[in-house]
Amino acid sequence: MSKIVKVKKNPQGDITDVMLDNGNVCPIKEAISMAKDNLIEGVNVGRAKNGREYLRGNPNGAESDNLDNKPIF
């Protein structure tokens, strides 16, 4: 199972790609599919009010685990 170690954001601050601990880079849509298949640990898929799906870190009280706080690549 992979973990997200870094994220890439667009100018609006939305995460567009993630880097996994094996060095692979995935577009966010692919990462969402992988999370649904339980291939990425520590995240789950949420749904915004507009129906768009997004990745979010599992709640554990650690701010550093929030995807928005991961290092940028």
HELIX and SHEET records of a PDB file:
HELIX    1   1 ILE A   28  LYS A   36  1                                   9    
HELIX    2   2 GLU A   63  ASP A   65  5                                   3    
HELIX    3   3 LEU A   67  ASN A   69  5                                   3    
SHEET    1   A 3 ILE A   4  LYS A   9  0                                        
SHEET    2   A 3 ILE A  15  LEU A  20 -1                                        
SHEET    3   A 3 VAL A  25  PRO A  27 -1                                        
SHEET    1   B 2 VAL A  43  ARG A  47  0                                        
SHEET    2   B 2 GLU A  53  GLY A  57 -1                                        
END                                                                             
